[in-house]
Amino acid sequence: QCEQELSASDEWVTAETCANVGAQLARWGTLMLGFVGGNDPFLHPDLPGVVAAVGDAHLVGVTSAGWGVTAARARAVWEAGLLEAAVQLYSADPAAHDALAGAPGAHARALRALEMLKDARTAGHQRVNISYTLDATGTAGVDGVLAVAEARDVSVMVEAPTTPALAVGGVSRGLIERKRKRGSRLRNSAAYLGRIDEALRGGIDGCKAGRRSVHIDYRGRLARCGPFSGRGSPLGDLCAEDSRAVLARVRRAAPDGCRDCWRSVRGEIECLASLRGLWALSGWLWACRGAVRERAPGWRLRRGALSGAARRSALRRRWRGS
């Protein structure tokens, strides 16, 4: 979507709707909620209220192109309980980024947003990332983005392109080498990066969309994944139906062999099935332990409410549900 088309909307999701949807998702044992796509989340007139409405039971992230970010709004969303903020950067080169964004000055705006978000953080566990999608230059474009991140003391999350656009080989090896360098800003797991070549050659089977993650639009309609894949047909409406009925319908939806993407929202979750992935998760949870204590009370069951065995069983059910 051309960034010049971003504008104020008459159909912004309300904090009340988010609170309703978030409460229903919490019954499933969901762990994280991310606000992405469509109009830039920071253009929402009450983004801090939306974050606060779902933050009591979830770890919340926001992805922005930099539009609508001010120092005051940045501080307000951190205070509301935001865990991670990502800013999209299409290229380290200002002209290339502006051309892809379709808006002159978009690169400068994204860099200002990174700096304001970083400076406004209110807790040590809050993170600011650059979201960078690989392009035809392969790993060459990553070096410039890593340099931008180093200069601004933020991290980088690399995304495999939805439509394979890379003719170069050795992308996975190159990214893992960069990750292993001392002080690397690259935050993706090695397990995710290690399968990017496979994804670009023809895709990866076994998509868990609808089981490990779901896509919800601003009206509360739930689909297995985002609309970019063509498999975004709604399976239920969390604003109009009981969440248990929706969850049953989602679990009955048979996998369709989709190989369309290896986005981090899919790949990083699926990589948790490995021992290496679980080890990476434990490190991430330790890094954001402050958010776990403050914003995810569903993880810490009330004292005395359950026996030790029942508590472990409840946590296992919560993990499977997420």
N, C-alpha and C positions, 0 to 999 in steps of 0.2 A: 504494500500500500504506500502510495506517495505520501510523504510526510506533510506536503503542502495541503493535503485534504483533511488533516487533523483539525478538529474544531470542537467547540462546545456542543454538547448533545442534549436533546430534550428527553432522552431515554436512558439517562444514567441509572445504574443500579443504586438502590437506596441502602443505607446502613441497616435499616429494618429488614429488608429482604436478605441481606448478607447474614445478619444475625440468625434469621430463620433457617437459611440454607446451612450455615455453619453448625448450628445445633443438630441438624439432622445428620450431617456428615460426621460429627463427633460420635454419634451412636454407632457408626460403622468402625470407629477406631482410626480415622484418618489422621495422618501425621502433619502434612504440610498443605498449605494453600498458596497458590501463586496467582497474581493478577497480571495478565499479559494481553497483548493483541488489541485489535480494534483501535479506538481512540486511546491516546496515551493516558495511563492511569492518573498521572499528575495533573491532568486537566479536569479530573473529577472535582466538583465543588466541595466534597466532604470526604476526601481520601483518608484523613486520619480517623474519621468516624467509622469508615468501612473497615479499616485495619483493626480498630479497637473492637468492633462488633464480632470479629471472628478470632481475635488473637488470644482469648482466654483459653481456648482448647486446641489451638493450632500454632505451628511455626509459620510465619507469613512472609512471603517474598513479593517483590514488585519489580517488573521490568519496564523500563522507560526509554524513550528516545531522547530524553532531555527536555522535552517541551513541558512547560508549566512548573519546572523545578525552581523554587526560590529557597533562600536560606531559611526563611520562616516555615515554609511548607515542609522542607526536609527535616527540620527539627521536630515539627509536629508529628510526622509519621513515625519517627524513631521513638518519640515519647509515647505514641499510641501502641507500641509493641512490635514494630517491624523488625524482622530478623535480618533480612538481606534485601539490598537494592541493587539492581543491575541496570546498566546503561548500554544500549546497543551502539556498537561502533562498527561500521561496515569496512573501514579502512583507516590506517594510520595517516594516510595522505588526505589532507583537507579537501582537495579538489575531487578526488575519487569518492570520498564519503558524501560530499554535497551532491554529486551527480547521482549516486545511488539513492540518496534520500529524496531527491527531487526538490531540494530547498537550499538556496544559498545561505551559508552561515550555520548549517546544521551541525557541522563538525565542531565549530567553536562552541555552539550551544551544548553539545554532548559533553565536551570537556569541562565546561563550567558546571554542568550538572554533577559530574563526578566529584569535583572539588567541593561543591556545596554539600553533597551527601556525605562525603568523608568527614568534613569539618563539623557537621551538625550531629554526629553520632553521640549518643548519650550513655552507651555501655560498651565494654570491651568486646563482647561477643557479636556485636552488630557488624555486618560485613558489606563492603561495596565491591562490586565486580564489573568488569567490562564483559559484555556478551558479544562474542565475535563468531560469525559464521564463515567457515572456510570457503574460499573462492578458487578461481582457476589457477591462482599462483601457488596453491598448495600450502606448504609450511612456510614459504618465503614471506607471505603476508603476516604470519603470526609474530615474527620477530619485531616488526614495527609496533604492533599492538602491545607486545610485552614491554617494549621500551616506554610506551605511553603509560602503562600501568606502573612501571618502576618509578617513573618521574613523579607520579601522583600517589604512590603508596597504596595502590588498590590491587585487586586480583583479576585474573582473566578466566572466563569459562568459554571454551571452544565448542562450537556446534557443528556437527556434520550437516552439509546442505541437504534440504529435503529432496531436491532433484539432483542426482549425481552430476556434478559439473567439473570434476577434476580428472584430467587425463594423466596427471603425474602419479608415479608410484612411490611407495615408501613413506606415505603420509603418517601412518601409525608409528613407525620407527622414529621418524623425525620429531614427532610430538612427544613421544616418551623420553627421548634424549633431552629435549628441552625441559621436560618436567623434572628430570633427575638432577639437573644442575642445581648447585647450592643456591638457596635463596630464590628459586624459581617462583614466579607469580602465577604459574599455570595451576589451576585448582582441580581440573578434571581428574577422575581416578584413572590410574594406568589401565585398569580393566576396560573402561569405556574407550580410551584412546586406542587401545590395542586392537579394537574391532572396526575401526573406521575404514581401513582398506577393504575389509570384507563387505562393509555396507556399501561402499562406492562401486564395488565390482558387480553388485546385483542385489544387494539387500540382505537382511538378516531375518531368518524365520523365527517364529515363536513369540510374536508380539503379545505382551500381557496387558494391552490397553483394555480397560473395562474391568480389570482385576487388580492391577497394581496402581493404576491411575485412571482418572476420568476427566472429561472436559465439561465445564458448566458455563453456559452463556449468561448474559446479564439478566435474563428473565428467569433463571433457575432451571432451565432445561438441560438435562444431562445426556451426554453422548459418550461413546467409548473413547473418542479422541477428537482432536481439533478438526476444523473444516478443511484444512489444506489437503487432507488425505482423501477426501471424497467419502470417508466413512464416518461422517459426523452426524448421522441421522439420530435424532433424539430418542432416547429409550425411556424417558420419564420426565416429570416436572416436579422438582423438589418443593416448589411453592404451592402446588395444587394436590399432590399425592402424598400418601404416607411413605416415609423413607424406606420402610421395610419392604413394601411392594416394589419400589423402584430398585432396591438392592437385589431382590430376587430376580427381577427381569434382567438386570445387568449380568448377574452370574449365569443366567441361562443362555445369554448371547454367546453363541459358539465362535471360537477364533476363526477368522476367515483367511488366514495365511498372508496377511498384509506384510509387505516388505518395503513400504514406501519411505520409511524414514529411520534414522538412527539419531534422533534428537536426544539431548541429554535428559529431557523429562522422561523419555523411555529408557534409554540405555543405562543411565546411572542407576535407575531403580532396578532394572533387570540384573545388572552386575552385582547387586547385593546378594544374589543367590550363591555366589562363590565365597570361599573362605577369605580370599583377598578383599572382596567387596565388603564383607562383614567387618574385617579389620579396619578398612577405610572408614566405614560408618562409625565405628567406635571412636576413632580419632575425631571425626567431625562432631559427634555428640559431646565429646569432652570439651572441644573448643567452644561450643555454644551452650555449655552446661548452665550458664546463667539464664538463658532463655528457657531451657527445659524446666528449671525450677520455678521461674516466674510466670510463664505463659502457657504451660502445658500441664495443668493440674490433673488431666486424665491419666498421665503417666504415673503420678504418685497417688495411689489410692489412699483413701482416708485411713488413718491408723485405727486398728481394731475392727475395721469393717469386715476384713476377710482374714482367714488363716493364711499361713505362709503358702501352703499348697494351693489354696484357692486363688491367692494373689498371683502366683506364678501362672496358673491356668488362665486367669483373666488377661494377664499380659501377653500370653501366647496367642489368645484369641484376638487381642488388639493388634498384634503384629501381623497375623494372617489377614486381618481385615484391611490393614493399610496397604 
